[in-house]
């Protein structure tokens, strides 16, 4: 009888230990990059009441936390300046040792297919020389859920030919530029899915709690390449990593919102706000204006591009313009992802890391002055003026009178101003520049960035088939 009791107690202890084993989400693992000089979370699952001890090798301090009644735990730890490799030891009933951890900058790379795109000739050329221990990749696979999830099927990997295969080209070139310029470890988290609208990347309660967004979302059509239900991708591909400390996010998306483009600024600003709330950080959010493409309906793309420009008034955001990086307006996936990544990186380096890189922002329309038959346009981000390729005549400028009929305008580049006129419009009242789905102007800042498309009117746009 005594032996049976001892055996029962032994089995009970072993069972308790087995069920009480500390477990971690996939993103808390060896090879990860933690955000430098920050307070970050370590979290996972453990037995209720289980005492868990965490020791970080950068300071050899041991902190502790107790498992909650929901069998979870979370603890905040402070990270030092750039460094590594380090270890983190987590000891409860069992012991987990995380190794090869770096401290640096962590960025989320998200959006639809132009962010997801990986098989470019530029990446193929990069592959043989892509091994870099100071760049770590975490690639979240496509998944959906009706409810917020707590984990993903992914792992941290050191950058190299195998791990880079299938990873975002834009994200990689962005991260490589940051790593070289800042000389710090970079962690890149890719969570992207081609053909998906912004609504599925936004928590469903945010969408359904607003009549404008709810109405727009109801117009999204079901497709064979991805979900159209608000929140479904957010729940499975964003929510599980929101406890993780990040430095910022880059975003390339908008093509899938062209059918409901007039609400894009409002939707994306609410998505950004929801992400910042979930991550508990007012992180910078830099995005790519969609590229010229031959959409079905006139102004479909132009409206989203305009909405993206308007989004710049939302705090701590930035936009790169890519109207000059298109090789084929019949292909919604421009092949040049290198320059997109570099422009995003330069924007982050200037805005977030306070480095001096002249001309990191594209010129933006600020105001206009009308004097008889001439219109003077005034711009931001053009301190050294404008240029055209091969000194050609500036293109894609149009003026209109009260009749609302736009005609091509003669454009004169004058330092940081552009002066327009047309013999057909003696009394101009409105200007449009590159305001179409496919326009690719030849006007650039002296630093080489394209002038941002714009219009000065708010006239109703006709919905007709694009030619």
Secondary structure as GFF3:
##gff-version 3
##sequence-region A 1 467
A	DSSP	alpha_helix	2	19	.	.	.	ID=ss1
A	DSSP	beta_strand	23	24	.	.	.	ID=ss2
A	DSSP	beta_strand	33	35	.	.	.	ID=ss3
A	DSSP	beta_strand	39	45	.	.	.	ID=ss4
A	DSSP	beta_strand	51	56	.	.	.	ID=ss5
A	DSSP	beta_strand	61	66	.	.	.	ID=ss6
A	DSSP	beta_strand	72	78	.	.	.	ID=ss7
A	DSSP	beta_strand	83	91	.	.	.	ID=ss8
A	DSSP	beta_strand	95	111	.	.	.	ID=ss9
A	DSSP	alpha_helix	113	116	.	.	.	ID=ss10
A	DSSP	alpha_helix	121	127	.	.	.	ID=ss11
A	DSSP	beta_strand	132	139	.	.	.	ID=ss12
A	DSSP	beta_strand	156	159	.	.	.	ID=ss13
A	DSSP	alpha_helix	161	164	.	.	.	ID=ss14
A	DSSP	alpha_helix	169	182	.	.	.	ID=ss15
A	DSSP	beta_strand	185	192	.	.	.	ID=ss16
A	DSSP	three_ten_helix	198	201	.	.	.	ID=ss17
A	DSSP	alpha_helix	204	208	.	.	.	ID=ss18
A	DSSP	alpha_helix	211	217	.	.	.	ID=ss19
A	DSSP	alpha_helix	232	233	.	.	.	ID=ss20
A	DSSP	pi_helix	234	238	.	.	.	ID=ss21
A	DSSP	three_ten_helix	239	241	.	.	.	ID=ss22
A	DSSP	beta_strand	248	252	.	.	.	ID=ss23
A	DSSP	three_ten_helix	255	263	.	.	.	ID=ss24
A	DSSP	alpha_helix	264	279	.	.	.	ID=ss25
A	DSSP	beta_strand	284	288	.	.	.	ID=ss26
A	DSSP	alpha_helix	300	310	.	.	.	ID=ss27
A	DSSP	three_ten_helix	311	313	.	.	.	ID=ss28
A	DSSP	beta_strand	317	320	.	.	.	ID=ss29
A	DSSP	alpha_helix	338	351	.	.	.	ID=ss30
A	DSSP	beta_strand	364	371	.	.	.	ID=ss31
A	DSSP	beta_strand	374	380	.	.	.	ID=ss32
A	DSSP	beta_strand	386	388	.	.	.	ID=ss33
A	DSSP	three_ten_helix	389	391	.	.	.	ID=ss34
A	DSSP	beta_strand	397	400	.	.	.	ID=ss35
A	DSSP	beta_strand	407	408	.	.	.	ID=ss36
A	DSSP	beta_strand	410	414	.	.	.	ID=ss37
A	DSSP	beta_strand	417	421	.	.	.	ID=ss38
A	DSSP	beta_strand	430	433	.	.	.	ID=ss39
A	DSSP	beta_strand	443	445	.	.	.	ID=ss40
A	DSSP	beta_strand	454	455	.	.	.	ID=ss41
###
